[in-house]
């Protein structure tokens, strides 16, 4: 007699409990950020070698406004007032075009808060940046053949900081832009913005190709109002983010030829940043989520990556040698002084400002949503049976578990698997000690996949969360002078 009222009462209570849990996560995020700021300020006061005046961000405190300010506010208001409901019903092609245009507008507006020169045209021209090297590149073949010999610091011909810290693909992008008549800081900055904004296309395309069309639509406004757009415009990491997202989208679309093209793109991405070896985790996750032709697509993608690696190796650059020397160069600079014990957790606060406050509650909801389907899938394999041939029985049992894990991945769905995989990649990068500070831009190619989890937030709350996302970007950009 009492069971029915009990269940009825539990129904309305469940959303309330989930809402309270979101607030708890939000409070934890706020505490983490406050601790990172306070401890960072204390360490800077003691000259502890953080080399980040506004730790946990690599920036300086400088409240300011610019003529990009009203434009950024206008873009945010348009997305919140009109874009959110329109994204649910718009024709797919129009939604993608609008998403890219809105992302470009948002990113450019934030950049122009700092002014045309400081925010865009001169962002990539300092001595530590790639454009410092471009005028001196006359022979690309010679550059590739001798690239590793110039990675270590304190040599007469050492590469500048950013060039030395990345494989040669990063430098080649700007050399190629210069060769086609798009040289200089303004063209390079605009290229980073335009290509970086394609994340608002590639990530939804990936979700839709993996069978999550509704999630793909809901995600577009969150990608447009990405707080990390502060660093997409204009830094090379914004461009890298667009390349990685495009490669993963090609893997998701399907077909061996398209997967091979995706492998080519991801192979080139591997020569943009050494850290993109961790993109392999996302690539495997995408292929595991495909309903058909997973193994064939995997083989084609691997072949594409291998083709790029072979091409660079034949030209004289071996990725592993570059990585080994970059680790040595890393500790020739600020990294030797930056305290791991601070950055290993403060990095997460910097990530929070790039991903936005919605990311924590969204990840929590994504994990909760996956619990039931994953448990059911993993409970499916029967216990191993006694057999005269132990190896055959073991092989069969392993095969059943492998099948169950694959089923669990598909049962969880891309809106769970992709952000969780991105989180694992970020944790690996963080614990490695090779990402101490500046992760608000360095981790952008993974951050955008964390935001896939926002599709688990209740639709009625999207405008509130998007408002928080936009305010995060506007606050950071107007209180701090960010550095790429």
Order of alpha helices (4+ residues) and beta strands (2+ residues): alpha-beta-alpha-alpha-alpha-alpha-alpha-alpha-alpha-alpha-alpha-alpha-alpha-alpha-alpha-alpha-alpha-alpha-alpha-alpha-alpha-alpha-alpha-alpha-alpha-beta
